[in-house]
Amino acid sequence: MGFAGAMVVAMAVDALVGWPSWLFVQIGHPVTWLGRLIAAVDAAWNRPSDPPALRRTAGVAGALVAIALAVALGWTLQSALSFGWIQIALVGMLAWPLVALRSLHDHVAAVAKPLQAGDIAGAREAVARIVGRDPAALDEAGIARAAIESLAENASDGIVAPVFWGALFGLPGILGYKAINTLDSMIGHRTERHEAFGRAAARIDDVANFVPARLTGFLFVLLAPRRAEALSCMRRDARRHRSPNAGWPEAAMAGALGVRLSGPRIYHDGTTNEPWLNQGARDPLAADITDALAVYRRAMLLLAGVLAILAFA
């Protein structure tokens, strides 16, 4: 239960200060450090000349090495700390950079502000920082939809999942999860280079996010202005999403706001025809981003409250 308390500390510190830009300039960020490790493994072990079976095996080995190093670092740091309240505080401070509570809120709010002012160009520029879609193809509804989907999905893999694994295992859990998630972000794509090598990373990420994604969806349901609609939409549409996990928080948020999400998406390299979540509902508008942020804040407060009860009650 001490690890649950440490995650409350991490969430509180991140909510208050985030990861300051001056600190990022000076030392970067733990995720960028993991990214350099993964890039090195990808460059050394993912050889295009190798047959697909060998590249899949190399991908398994590369993923396990990156995860094992992250877990080992977490275990080493944690084992060197004192027990009791001091350990809770120090583990929380070390876990703080791995919880993207404030940055997610700020990035999505940065889309809502210009969109509400009618500044489509500014909103497109802001949303391009958080999604990979072609911003030039997005109207108000498309921008709002992209921002809300990013908020819902990243609430799961940027906050709930690392906190979940950190509450269970402390620093080894949260660092191990961040390695898994970064692996998926960098090599878990169905591209020519990573179709074989990144397969293991994508599958491990699916497993690691199975419980947190559903937990995030239920948090949104509990704090939704349309609770029954949010639950119904999540139960009906979550499995229609291309991802086995992202559909849960996204469908819950779609029902919570009474809007439709997902659907066809235009990227720089083509269009993907995704099924709608909450099909038949209206398209989202700028004000819906603000409402989604309110649901997000309440859900994260509830999560922190539950962790605090587990740790300190």
N, C-alpha and C positions, 0 to 999 in steps of 0.2 A: 504493500500500500504506500510505502515511502516513494516509490517511483511515480505513483499517481500524483502525489504532492509535488514532486519535481516537475511534472508536466504542467501543473497549475502555475508554478513559478515561471516556466518557459513561456507559457501563453500570456501571462501578465506582463512580463518584460517586453515581449514582442509587441503586444498591443500598445504599450506606452511609447516605445522608441523605434520599433521596427529594426531594420538593419541600416544604419546611417550611411549616406552616400560617401561621406568622407572616410568612413571605415572601409567601405568597399574599395575605394581608390587606393587605400593604403595596403590592404591585405587580401582583397578579393572576398570570397565567400566560401564556406565549406563545400557547397554544391559545385562551385567552379573548380575547387581542388579535386573533388571526385571526378568531375568532367575531364580534367587533364589526365587522370589515371586511366579512365575508360578510353579516351582517345588514343592513348599510347598502346593499350591492349588491342584496340581495333586496328591500329596501323601495323602492329607487329604480327598479329595472329590471323587477321582476316585477309587472306591472300586470294585475289581473284583467280589465280591459276589453279587453286586447289579444287577438287570436286566438291559438290554440294554436301555430301555426307561428311567429309572431313571438315568443311567449314562449320557445319552444325555442331560437330564434336568440339571444335575449337571455340565455338560460341558458348557452349556449356562450360568449358574450362575457364574461359575468360570471365564469364559472369560470376562463377563461383569464387574465382580469385579476388575479384573486386569486392564482392560481398564479404568474403572472409577477412580481407584486410580491414574493411570498415568495422566489422564486428570486433575484430581483435583490438583495434584502436580504442573502441568504446569500452571494451572490457578492461584494457590496461589502464585507461584514465579512471574508470569507475572504481577499480580495485585499489587505486592509490588514494582514494578519498576517505575521510573519516566517516564513521557511521552516525546515524541520528539526524538531527536537524541540520547540521552542517553539510552532511552528504546531500540531503534533499535540496538545500539552497544551491550547492555547487553543481550538482547534476542538472538542476533546472537552468542555471546560467550557461552551462556548456551545451544544453539542448536548445537554448533560445534561438540560435541562428537557423535551426532546422525546422522551425515552425513559422510558416509564411502568413501569419494571421493578418498583420497590418498591411503588408505589401499587396496581398490579394485585394483587400478592401480598397486601398488607395488606387490601384490600377483600374479597377472597375468603376469607382467613383469618378475617375478622370475621364471615362467615356460618357458617363451620365451628364456631367456638367456642361460640356459644349453641345451635346445633343439636345438638352432641355432649352438651351439658348438659341437653337436653330442653326448652330454652326456645324453643318454636316461634314465639312472638310476637316475641322478640328476633331470631331468625333471619329472620323475614319482613321485619322492619324493615331489617335489614342487606342482604338481597338486593334490596330495593326500590331501594337506592342504585346498583345496577349493572345491573339489567334493567328493562324496561318492562312486565313482566307484572303482573297483578293479584295482589298478595301474599296477599290474603285467600283466594284460591282454591288456594294451594299447601300441600300437606302436606309431610312430611319428604322424600319422594322428589322432589317437585316443586321444593322449595327446593334440594336437592342438585343436581338436574339443571340448574337455572338457573345455579347458581354454577359448575359444572364447564364448561358450555357457554360462559359468559362468560369464564372463564379461558382456554379453548382458543382462542376466536375473538380475544380481545383480546391474547393472546400474539403472534398474527400481526400484527394491524394496530396494536398499541400498542408492540411492541418489535422484532420481527423485521423488519417492513417498513421502519420508519424507519431502523433500523440498516443494513439492506441498501442502501437508497438513499444513506444517509450514507457507507457504506463505498465506494460507487462514485464519488460526486461531492462528498463533504464537506458543508458547510453548505448550498449550493444544493440538493443532493439531499434532505437530511433536512427542510429547511424547505419545499421544494416538495411533498414527500410529505405533510407535516402539513397543508398547505393543502388538498391533494386529499382527505385523510381527513376533515378538518373540514367541507369542502363537502358531502361525502356524508352526514355525520352530521346536518347542518343542513337541507339542501335536497334530498338524494337520496332522497326518500320518495315513494311513490305516493299522495299526498294530493291533494285538489282544487287546492290552491294550488301544489303543486310537481310534479305529474305531468308537465307540459311543461317548466317552467323548470329543474327539477332533473335532467332526464334525462341531460344531458351530464355533470353531476357524478357521477352514479351509474356511468355507463359508464367514465369516466376512472378512478374508484376501482377498478372491476373490473380494469382493465388494470394499474394500479399494484400491485395486490395479487396478481396471478396467480402470480408466482414466489415471493414471500414466504410465501403461504399454503401452498403445496406444500412449501416448505422447512421450515416450522414442523411440518407433519404428519410429515415424515421425521425431524425432530429428536425428536419424541415417540416415534416408532417405535423409534429407536435406543436411547432411554433407558427404554423401557417395561418393566414387569415381565413383560408377556405380549407379547414382541416379534412373534412370528409372528401372533398374533391381531390385534395392532394394525395390522400391515401388511395383513393380509387384509381387515380391516374398512375400512380407508382405501381400498384399491383397489376394494372392492365397493360401498361406500355413499357415498363422498364426493360423487359426482355426483348423488345423490338429494336433496341439500340444496337448498333454494330459492335459496341463494347460490352462485354459481359458484366461490367461494373458501372460504367459512367451513366448508364440509363437510369439507375436507381435515384441518385440525387437530382439528375436533370428532369426526370419525369415527375418527381415529387415537387420540384420547384415550378414546373409548368402548371401542375394542378393547383399549387398554392397561389399562383398569380392569376389563374384563369386564362392563360395564353398558350399558344402552341410553340413548341421548340423543335430543334433539329430540322428535318426536311432537306431539300436539295441545297448543296453548298458549292460555291464557285471558288476554286483555288487557282493559283497562277498556272498550274499545269493541267487544269481541266475541271470538270464538274462531277461531284459524287451525288447520287440520288439516295439519300438516307430517308427512312420512314419518319413520319411526323410523330412527335410525342404530344398527346392531347389534341389530336387532329379534330378539327371542327371548331376549336376555340379561336379567338381573335389573335391577330398578330400583336406582339409586344410593342410598346412605345417607350419613349424616354423615361416617363414616370414609373414604368414597371421595373426599370433598373434600380431606382431608388427603393421601391418596395422589396425587391429581391435582396438588396443590401440590408434592409431592416430584418428580414427573415434570417439572413446569414448572421447578423450580429446577435440576435436572440438565441439562435442555435448554438453559436460558439460560447455564449454566456452559460447556457444550460450545460453544455459539455464540461466547461470549467467547474461549474457548480457540482456536478455529479462526481467529478474527480476529487474535488475538495472534500466532499462528504466521505468518499471512500478512504481518503488519506487521513483526515483529521477528526472525523466524528467518533 
